[in-house]
Amino acid sequence: MSKIAIIGGGIIGVATAYELAKLGEEVILFEKNYFGSGSTFRCATGIRAQFTDEANIRLMKYAIERWERLEEELGAEIGFRHSGYLFLATSEEEVEAFKNNIKLQNSFGVPTRLIDMDEAKEIVPPLNTEPFLAGAWNPMDGKANPFKTLFAYLTKAKEMGVDAREHTEVVALEREGDKIIAVKFRSNGKVESVKVDALLNAANAWAPLINEMAGLSRELVPITAYKHQLVKTEPLKPGQVEPLVCPPSWNDSYLIQDGEDGGIICGSGIEHKAKSLDDYEPTYDFLRGVLKYAVQIIPAIRHAHIVRQWAGFYAKTPDKNPAIGRLLDNFYIAAGFSGHGFMMAPAVAQAMAEFMTKGKSKVPLDWEWYDPYRFERGELRSSAFQIG
């Protein structure tokens, strides 16, 4: 049995800790704040296989199959449901692009189909159909509760022996050759050290700082934190906007009804590079910008009260695909998810745990596609489709 350390207590780190414990490994998990405090508890809850490239489609098809079984596996309610994703086209060129995307998704068993606005109206009753020509609809996409999901993973991981430490900041790594041999951390003002056999960097927006501690360049895996904001309305009657609804040409703006309380979460591609990794302050400019699109998609929203606005990070790589793989002999990374970490977590965590312990995985994760050294080689992938 190896002692494996994980840095980062978001959904990727916590889920991987659980998967490693399932494989019989001794795991210590470090989170400098509270678990879920980074991107996980600030996400829009969406889960989809409607990507525009093979690697992400195949990975997310498998992830959704894992999501379907997760409540039973973890023994806890996580709020997962197949509520669907509905993308809306505003031009004939976009309709053709949808058709090409659907053909690709169908070739890997994802049941997306093109629908007219009459059917879109049946799926989303308050939808304003006037500006739109067609929709790309996959009823197997969905959503889940990020708070319940993370704590379900965390509770099960602790039951299986994971040493999960929050408010514990990693301050240094000890390296010999191409191996990390120890992790130094600060807890309650005291610095301690623990010897490890392997280490996973799951710190997402903070991942470049951890790579630097390992003696690597921050730019080896370039990850930039962009402030991504969301606005939420008061609760509405369930079933009004069950799927995530998005016209991509409208600044990637989207709406989705919270599966817990019925509030409508409004998001948009309106974002700015974060001033720092503590820059969580919501802005009035975003509020105005996102609602401009929201009331055109669902006009009734103009009569709903706004009850909450918050900000989090899209930890973006240059091609908006995560870095997943090995950096040194026993030092691994799964970070830079660019807004997709929550939806990908069940698949990525399983793949990472199997890869770290067995050198291979049965998960259909394209290791070459997500190779963290691709940036150094200048081999960017096609940009991952970023919504919700």
ZAVEXTOR-105544 format. One line per 4 residues: number of its first residue (from 1); their letters; for each residue x, y, z of C-alpha. Coordinates in steps of 0.25 Angstrom, whole numbers, plus 5000, padded with zeros to 4 digits. Layout:
N
NUM = a = X/Y/Z ~ ...
// end
This chain:
388
1 = mski = 5000/5000/5000 ~ 5005/5014/4996 ~ 5003/5027/5003 ~ 4998/5037/4993
5 = aiig = 4996/5051/4995 ~ 4985/5060/4988 ~ 4986/5075/4988 ~ 4973/5082/4986
9 = ggii = 4959/5079/4992 ~ 4950/5082/4981 ~ 4942/5071/4974 ~ 4954/5066/4966
13 = gvat = 4963/5064/4978 ~ 4952/5059/4987 ~ 4946/5049/4977 ~ 4960/5044/4974
17 = ayel = 4963/5042/4989 ~ 4951/5033/4989 ~ 4955/5025/4977 ~ 4969/5023/4982
21 = aklg = 4963/5018/4995 ~ 4954/5008/4988 ~ 4967/5003/4982 ~ 4973/5001/4996
25 = eevi = 4983/5012/4996 ~ 4986/5021/5008 ~ 4982/5035/5004 ~ 4984/5049/5011
29 = lfek = 4976/5060/5005 ~ 4980/5075/5007 ~ 4971/5087/5005 ~ 4976/5101/5010
33 = nyfg = 4962/5106/5011 ~ 4949/5098/5013 ~ 4946/5086/5004 ~ 4939/5091/4992
37 = sgst = 4943/5106/4994 ~ 4949/5108/4980 ~ 4941/5105/4967 ~ 4932/5094/4972
41 = frca = 4923/5101/4981 ~ 4922/5113/4971 ~ 4918/5105/4959 ~ 4905/5105/4951
45 = tgir = 4902/5090/4953 ~ 4901/5085/4939 ~ 4906/5072/4933 ~ 4907/5069/4918
49 = aqft = 4912/5061/4907 ~ 4909/5071/4896 ~ 4924/5075/4893 ~ 4930/5077/4880
53 = dean = 4942/5068/4880 ~ 4943/5053/4881 ~ 4951/5053/4894 ~ 4942/5061/4902
57 = irlm = 4929/5054/4897 ~ 4935/5040/4900 ~ 4939/5044/4914 ~ 4926/5051/4917
61 = kyai = 4918/5040/4912 ~ 4925/5031/4922 ~ 4924/5041/4933 ~ 4909/5042/4931
65 = erwe = 4908/5027/4933 ~ 4916/5028/4946 ~ 4907/5040/4950 ~ 4895/5031/4948
69 = rlee = 4900/5021/4958 ~ 4907/5030/4968 ~ 4895/5032/4978 ~ 4895/5017/4980
73 = elga = 4910/5015/4981 ~ 4912/5027/4991 ~ 4900/5024/4999 ~ 4895/5038/4998
77 = eigf = 4885/5047/4991 ~ 4893/5056/4981 ~ 4881/5062/4973 ~ 4886/5056/4959
81 = rhsg = 4875/5056/4949 ~ 4874/5055/4934 ~ 4869/5069/4931 ~ 4876/5071/4918
85 = ylfl = 4883/5082/4911 ~ 4876/5091/4900 ~ 4885/5099/4891 ~ 4878/5109/4882
89 = atse = 4882/5114/4868 ~ 4880/5128/4863 ~ 4885/5126/4849 ~ 4885/5116/4838
93 = eeve = 4900/5115/4839 ~ 4898/5111/4854 ~ 4888/5101/4850 ~ 4898/5095/4841
97 = afkn = 4908/5095/4852 ~ 4898/5088/4861 ~ 4896/5077/4851 ~ 4911/5074/4850
101 = nikl = 4912/5074/4865 ~ 4900/5065/4866 ~ 4906/5055/4855 ~ 4919/5054/4863
105 = qnsf = 4912/5052/4877 ~ 4903/5042/4871 ~ 4915/5034/4865 ~ 4919/5032/4880
109 = gvpt = 4905/5028/4885 ~ 4901/5042/4890 ~ 4886/5043/4887 ~ 4886/5058/4883
113 = rlid = 4876/5062/4872 ~ 4871/5075/4865 ~ 4858/5080/4869 ~ 4848/5091/4864
117 = mdea = 4843/5102/4873 ~ 4830/5095/4876 ~ 4837/5084/4883 ~ 4846/5093/4890
121 = keiv = 4834/5101/4895 ~ 4829/5088/4901 ~ 4842/5085/4908 ~ 4843/5099/4913
125 = ppln = 4829/5105/4914 ~ 4833/5120/4917 ~ 4843/5120/4905 ~ 4843/5132/4896
129 = tepf = 4844/5124/4882 ~ 4844/5136/4873 ~ 4859/5139/4872 ~ 4862/5124/4869
133 = laga = 4862/5115/4857 ~ 4865/5101/4864 ~ 4871/5094/4876 ~ 4881/5083/4879
137 = wnpm = 4874/5075/4890 ~ 4880/5064/4898 ~ 4871/5059/4909 ~ 4882/5050/4915
141 = dgka = 4890/5062/4919 ~ 4887/5067/4933 ~ 4890/5074/4946 ~ 4894/5071/4961
145 = npfk = 4896/5078/4974 ~ 4910/5081/4976 ~ 4910/5082/4991 ~ 4903/5069/4993
149 = tlfa = 4912/5062/4983 ~ 4925/5067/4989 ~ 4920/5063/5003 ~ 4915/5050/4998
153 = yltk = 4929/5047/4993 ~ 4936/5053/5005 ~ 4928/5045/5015 ~ 4930/5032/5008
157 = akem = 4945/5035/5006 ~ 4947/5038/5021 ~ 4939/5025/5024 ~ 4949/5017/5016
161 = gvda = 4961/5024/5023 ~ 4965/5036/5015 ~ 4972/5046/5024 ~ 4964/5059/5019
165 = reht = 4970/5072/5025 ~ 4964/5085/5022 ~ 4969/5099/5026 ~ 4983/5092/5024
169 = evva = 4992/5099/5014 ~ 5003/5092/5006 ~ 5015/5101/5007 ~ 5026/5093/5001
173 = lere = 5030/5080/4994 ~ 5042/5072/4996 ~ 5048/5066/4983 ~ 5059/5056/4980
177 = gdki = 5062/5054/4965 ~ 5049/5053/4958 ~ 5041/5048/4970 ~ 5034/5056/4981
181 = iavk = 5037/5050/4994 ~ 5030/5059/5004 ~ 5020/5069/5006 ~ 5021/5081/5016
185 = frsn = 5008/5087/5021 ~ 5004/5097/5031 ~ 4992/5095/5041 ~ 4989/5103/5053
189 = gkve = 5001/5111/5050 ~ 5010/5099/5051 ~ 5018/5094/5039 ~ 5019/5079/5038
193 = svkv = 5024/5069/5028 ~ 5019/5055/5023 ~ 5026/5046/5014 ~ 5019/5041/5001
197 = dall = 5020/5031/4990 ~ 5012/5039/4980 ~ 5005/5053/4979 ~ 4993/5058/4971
201 = naan = 4992/5073/4968 ~ 4977/5076/4968 ~ 4978/5090/4971 ~ 4972/5095/4958
205 = awap = 4974/5111/4958 ~ 4985/5109/4968 ~ 4992/5097/4961 ~ 5003/5106/4955
209 = line = 5007/5109/4969 ~ 5008/5095/4973 ~ 5016/5091/4960 ~ 5026/5102/4964
213 = magl = 5028/5096/4978 ~ 5031/5083/4971 ~ 5042/5090/4963 ~ 5035/5092/4950
217 = srel = 5031/5105/4943 ~ 5018/5111/4946 ~ 5017/5112/4930 ~ 5019/5097/4928
221 = vpit = 5004/5096/4930 ~ 4998/5110/4928 ~ 4986/5112/4935 ~ 4979/5126/4937
225 = aykh = 4968/5129/4946 ~ 4956/5136/4940 ~ 4945/5141/4949 ~ 4932/5135/4944
229 = qlvk = 4919/5140/4951 ~ 4905/5135/4953 ~ 4892/5141/4957 ~ 4880/5134/4963
233 = tepl = 4866/5138/4964 ~ 4855/5135/4975 ~ 4849/5121/4974 ~ 4840/5118/4962
237 = kpgq = 4830/5107/4960 ~ 4838/5094/4957 ~ 4839/5090/4943 ~ 4840/5104/4936
241 = vepl = 4854/5103/4932 ~ 4858/5089/4935 ~ 4869/5087/4925 ~ 4881/5097/4923
245 = vcpp = 4877/5106/4912 ~ 4887/5113/4904 ~ 4888/5121/4890 ~ 4903/5121/4889
249 = swnd = 4903/5133/4879 ~ 4897/5141/4890 ~ 4911/5142/4898 ~ 4909/5128/4902
253 = syli = 4898/5132/4912 ~ 4890/5121/4919 ~ 4879/5118/4929 ~ 4877/5106/4937
257 = qdge = 4867/5104/4949 ~ 4873/5100/4962 ~ 4869/5086/4965 ~ 4868/5088/4979
261 = dggi = 4860/5101/4981 ~ 4855/5105/4967 ~ 4862/5118/4966 ~ 4867/5121/4952
265 = icgs = 4882/5122/4951 ~ 4887/5131/4940 ~ 4901/5131/4934 ~ 4908/5137/4922
269 = gieh = 4922/5137/4915 ~ 4924/5151/4921 ~ 4937/5149/4929 ~ 4950/5156/4932
273 = kaks = 4963/5151/4937 ~ 4963/5150/4952 ~ 4972/5161/4959 ~ 4977/5151/4968
277 = lddy = 4973/5137/4974 ~ 4965/5144/4984 ~ 4956/5152/4974 ~ 4942/5147/4977
281 = epty = 4935/5160/4977 ~ 4923/5160/4968 ~ 4921/5172/4959 ~ 4909/5181/4955
285 = dflr = 4913/5181/4941 ~ 4912/5166/4940 ~ 4898/5166/4946 ~ 4893/5176/4936
289 = gvlk = 4900/5168/4924 ~ 4895/5155/4928 ~ 4880/5159/4931 ~ 4880/5166/4917
293 = yavq = 4881/5152/4911 ~ 4873/5145/4921 ~ 4860/5153/4919 ~ 4861/5151/4904
297 = iipa = 4862/5136/4906 ~ 4851/5135/4917 ~ 4843/5148/4917 ~ 4836/5145/4930
301 = irha = 4849/5146/4937 ~ 4848/5161/4937 ~ 4837/5159/4948 ~ 4845/5151/4957
305 = hivr = 4854/5156/4968 ~ 4869/5154/4968 ~ 4873/5148/4981 ~ 4887/5145/4980
309 = qwag = 4900/5147/4971 ~ 4913/5141/4973 ~ 4927/5139/4966 ~ 4936/5127/4964
313 = fyak = 4948/5123/4955 ~ 4948/5117/4941 ~ 4963/5112/4942 ~ 4966/5112/4928
317 = tpdk = 4977/5106/4920 ~ 4980/5112/4906 ~ 4971/5102/4899 ~ 4961/5101/4910
321 = npai = 4964/5086/4912 ~ 4969/5081/4925 ~ 4983/5076/4928 ~ 4982/5062/4932
325 = grll = 4994/5052/4934 ~ 5008/5051/4939 ~ 5018/5062/4941 ~ 5029/5055/4949
329 = dnfy = 5031/5040/4952 ~ 5021/5040/4964 ~ 5015/5054/4962 ~ 5002/5056/4955
333 = iaag = 4993/5067/4951 ~ 4978/5068/4948 ~ 4975/5083/4947 ~ 4971/5094/4938
337 = fsgh = 4957/5089/4936 ~ 4952/5102/4930 ~ 4938/5101/4936 ~ 4936/5086/4934
341 = gfmm = 4942/5080/4946 ~ 4929/5077/4953 ~ 4923/5070/4941 ~ 4935/5062/4938
345 = apav = 4939/5058/4952 ~ 4933/5044/4953 ~ 4941/5039/4941 ~ 4954/5047/4943
349 = aqam = 4955/5043/4958 ~ 4954/5028/4954 ~ 4963/5029/4942 ~ 4974/5037/4951
353 = aefm = 4973/5027/4962 ~ 4975/5015/4953 ~ 4986/5022/4945 ~ 4994/5026/4958
357 = tkgk = 4993/5012/4963 ~ 4992/5003/4951 ~ 4998/5011/4940 ~ 4986/5010/4932
361 = skvp = 4971/5012/4933 ~ 4958/5006/4927 ~ 4952/5020/4926 ~ 4951/5025/4912
365 = ldwe = 4960/5036/4915 ~ 4970/5041/4904 ~ 4983/5043/4911 ~ 4989/5049/4899
369 = wydp = 4978/5059/4897 ~ 4979/5064/4912 ~ 4995/5062/4913 ~ 5000/5073/4922
373 = yrfe = 5013/5074/4913 ~ 5005/5078/4901 ~ 5006/5093/4904 ~ 5021/5092/4905
377 = rgel = 5021/5086/4891 ~ 5012/5096/4885 ~ 5001/5085/4882 ~ 4988/5092/4886
381 = rssa = 4976/5084/4884 ~ 4963/5089/4878 ~ 4956/5098/4888 ~ 4947/5091/4898
385 = fqig = 4932/5096/4897 ~ 4930/5104/4909 ~ 4916/5105/4915 ~ 4910/5103/4929
// end
